[in-house]
Amino acid sequence: MRFPATIHDLETPALLVERARLEANLLDIAGLCRENGVRLRPHVKTHKCVELARLQHEAGAEGLTCAKVSEAAVFAEAGFRDLLVAYPLTEEKARVLRELAERTGARVSTVADSAEGIRGLSAAWRDAPEPLPVHLKVDTGLHRVGVPVENAESAADLARGIAEARGLRLAGLLTHEGHTYLAASSEEVARIGREAAAGLVALAEELRAGGVETPGVSVGSTPSARHSVGVPGVTELRPGNYVYHDAIQLSLGTAPLERCALTIWTTAVSRPARERAACDAGSKVFSSDRGPHGMDLGGHGIVLAGDGACDEGVRLAKLSEEHGWLRLEPDHPLRIGDHLRVVPAHACAAVNLAEAVWVVEGERVLERWPVAARARVT
Ligand SMILES: Cc1ncc(COP(=O)(O)O)c(C=O)c1O
């Protein structure tokens, strides 16, 4: 097959990544981290793509964050040497992680939030030549996993438990302040970001005062990145979505439309009524996820007009597996065979369904990047 010259040579549906926007997003957050003396360890679950991770490193990232061990394996095998699996692991998974580290030479680290979790990690690493760095996972308000930040006593017990367990060492405290996604305003996002970071720093100081060596304070969520990065005492930032900035980020005010780097390129296949049409990208392309942590955009994405602005006359209202249901203003000119570019509601969920993304400059296709870690969920 000949390499497509323009997006009009691509079969739809296809995922497009606007190169200039991607680079601006990478440089923006890398610069923010540099200015604040904070290490950038981006989360790869958004893009799952080796080429993109290389660009993140060129822009100044140190190490990567992964969601699962099998996701980390893709990046370890591609030569990345510093991988944090920010997910609570069972003993069985910890053994797989150790095998990965021994096979590839990657330095790996992880998190724990329970005595059982610590025991499992220790059982898998007790006779390893180097201790496994483990962050205590702290819940600063998302209420998903982690020891509650208010519960300093439990946090101290668990932190000591990690520090004293055979085969482990305490790397620090870590939170994902994902409750920013449920904020009602930009002011609330900023407040949550600052409070989560400050709460984590205060807990680290309390642990240190109690004699527990707690080197790192790691925070991470795209909406709060620019608010938490400047909180004194934060050592590491782990944003994921910032590479693409999807429609959710737009709705939260994290980024303007000109920074939304990922679009879904789709074709109108039916217009059975003046106010209704269907396109060839459904839930098997967008995913049914309207946003992280149960957030809801009120649609599945933002349809762009030919000039790249938001097309107010079309709404991607509903998805079935292979069809996107478009609601149209009755006089909208959309015809069967026309193409649309749509900023997806949740980029991370859409990318995981694709074999590759096409890197573009406007309509010109530059590169094809495989989504090498797609469906790596174990
Ligand atoms: C543990 C952890 N760290 C960092 C992130 C990155 O957050 P975001 O996608 O908002 O950038 C996530 C996202 O789910 C996460 O679960």
The ligand as an SDF file (V2000), in Angstrom:
LIG
                    3D

 16 16  0  0  0  0  0  0  0  0999 V2000
   -2.0820    7.2770   38.7400 C   0  0  0  0  0  0  0  0  0  0  0  0
   -2.2990    8.2790   37.6650 C   0  0  0  0  0  0  0  0  0  0  0  0
   -1.3690    9.2160   37.4530 N   0  0  0  0  0  0  0  0  0  0  0  0
   -1.5040   10.1520   36.4950 C   0  0  0  0  0  0  0  0  0  0  0  0
   -2.6250   10.1760   35.6870 C   0  0  0  0  0  0  0  0  0  0  0  0
   -2.7210   11.2190   34.6040 C   0  0  0  0  0  0  0  0  0  0  0  0
   -3.8750   11.9820   34.6650 O   0  0  0  0  0  0  0  0  0  0  0  0
   -4.4090   12.8130   33.4100 P   0  0  0  0  0  0  0  0  0  0  0  0
   -4.8920   11.8600   32.4160 O   0  0  0  0  0  0  0  0  0  0  0  0
   -5.4330   13.7100   33.9620 O   0  0  0  0  0  0  0  0  0  0  0  0
   -3.2570   13.5770   32.8910 O   0  0  0  0  0  0  0  0  0  0  0  0
   -3.6200    9.2150   35.8730 C   0  0  0  0  0  0  0  0  0  0  0  0
   -4.8290    9.1980   35.0360 C   0  0  0  0  0  0  0  0  0  0  0  0
   -5.7370    8.4140   35.1670 O   0  0  0  0  0  0  0  0  0  0  0  0
   -3.4670    8.2370   36.8850 C   0  0  0  0  0  0  0  0  0  0  0  0
   -4.3920    7.2920   37.1120 O   0  0  0  0  0  0  0  0  0  0  0  0
  1  2  1  0
  2  3  1  0
  2 15  2  0
  3  4  2  0
  4  5  1  0
  5  6  1  0
  5 12  2  0
  6  7  1  0
  7  8  1  0
  8  9  2  0
  8 10  1  0
  8 11  1  0
 12 13  1  0
 12 15  1  0
 13 14  2  0
 15 16  1  0
M  END
$$$$
